[in-house]
Amino acid sequence: MADEYRMLIAGEWSGSQSGATFEATSPSTGELIGTLPEGTRGDVRRAVAAAADARRDRRFAGHRRRR
């Protein structure tokens, strides 16, 4: 049986807002790797908003971007 994967958004594991999933297979063997959530635009918006919130979090204020 293949694994079922979820997306990590805002520190929580979740499926797609639509509930849709797809099966991922190995390109070399054709074997089923797992079932993944089919992300939507809404999922992307939630992830981007969570990243922006994390960037503003005071706990990370001293960290600098890598160059």
C-alpha positions, 0 to 999 in steps of 0.5 A: 500500500502506498503512503498518503502525503499531506501539505505543511502549511502554517505549521499544520499538515493538511490536504487540499482545500478541494479534497482532490488527490492524485497518485504519483508513480515512479517514472523509472518503474511505474510503481505507485509512490503515494497519494498526494493532495492536488493543491489549489490556488487557495492552498498556494495563497494560504502557504504564501500568507503563512510564509509572510506571517512567519517572516514578520515573526519577531523570533526570526528578526535577527536572521539574515538572508543568505547571499 
